[in-house]
Amino acid sequence: MSAWLNDLGIVSALGTDKAQHLQALYGLETTPLTQGCGLHYGEKEGEQEAEQLDPYMGLVQAIPLTAKQRNNRLIDLALQQLTPTLARMQERYSPARIAVVVGTSTADIYDGERARKHKAQSGSWPEDYHYHQQALDAPAAYIKEKLGLEGIAYSISTACSSSAKALSSAKGLLAAGLADAVICGGADSLCQLTINGFSALASTSSGLCQPFGAERDGINIGEGAALFVMSRERDLGESSCALLGSGASSDAHHMSAPEPSGSGAIAAMRQALAQAKLSPAEIDYINAHGTATPKNDEMEAKAIAELFTDVVPVSSTKHLTGHTLGAAGAIEAGLCWLLIEQQRLGAQVPSSVTPLPWHTGYALDADLAPIQVLQQPIMKIPTICMSNSFAFGGNNASLIIGAVDA
């Protein structure tokens, strides 16, 4: 069964539409990550050390941090990009046959944080606040209500693999005949919980993250949303892309550390390849989970080397978007979709750069298993990409997205 990825709406620190994301992938002169968002407990207003204490973050600057229901605002920006495809979808299918599956790890926790501060100061909850805004099913419920849908709607929360698993789950709904089309993806917004929680775990970078780097020291938290329209019918949108295969594993090695041999990651990638009926040599590019934490990059390099050796180009896009947690799987799959679809979208590919993201400005870790981490431009427009998402608790997911000939 074909699971066509008919259209994409994507929002991150790189921009608020597909064109801005593509241009960013062609090469950035400055980092899109920012400091001084005001969410880190280490900030000390007026002191010189504040700049050092405040980590880099992937902030979507089109939405002020003062905005309420920030997660829903990210979803709105993604849905706006899907307007023509959503209209065709709703003309073709009944509301009861359109499902929604969204991955998230924070929902609108930031609203809850501000509401608790308001209650501490005033003694009462804000009138416009309701706990359900930060419930994990809130993103899916919001989309369902906003579009007037009546089908299945739920969220998936498996930390950093949440939205990758949402795409896989959407394909399952189509295959089981439980829906004719699915709006699927992920959304996560910045909040104090994740920024300070990862800082407490000593997992955040002291500067800009360096995936697979010799001096890598952690992640940069980000936010964003990516939503696909997925269906069994190619003509619902103009895309030639489909979700060719997906794989998942749950190795439960440790609450936060990856299984060091990479066995869970390898199992997920093998499943995705088997479902797509592809060999490792047929993959053009791997968007690695690549968090820039010492243990994750070591494990992932080992897993990729075992299956792909050092032949397939590999990079991580988290140094561009930040680690968007529950939205990461969908955003990174979305970047792969853009790389494949770039010519149809009318992108002007500069001759001096590569359409594949690469890492520059720092040395790679020579002790990692040998994989082809991109450090310089290569002119290659991929047709089949793998996107990896490896989460806390060993919740691993791997997706394969590819162009399919008519």
Helices and strands as residue ranges (DSSP letters): E 4-11, H 18-25, H 50-53, H 70-80, H 83-92, G 95-97, E 98-103, H 109-122, G 131-134, H 138-147, E 153-156, G 159-161, H 162-175, E 181-188, H 192-200, E 224-231, G 234-236, E 241-250, H 263-276, G 280-282, E 285-287, H 294-308, E 313-315, H 318-321, G 325-327, H 328-341, E 372-373, E 384-391, G 392-394, E 395-403
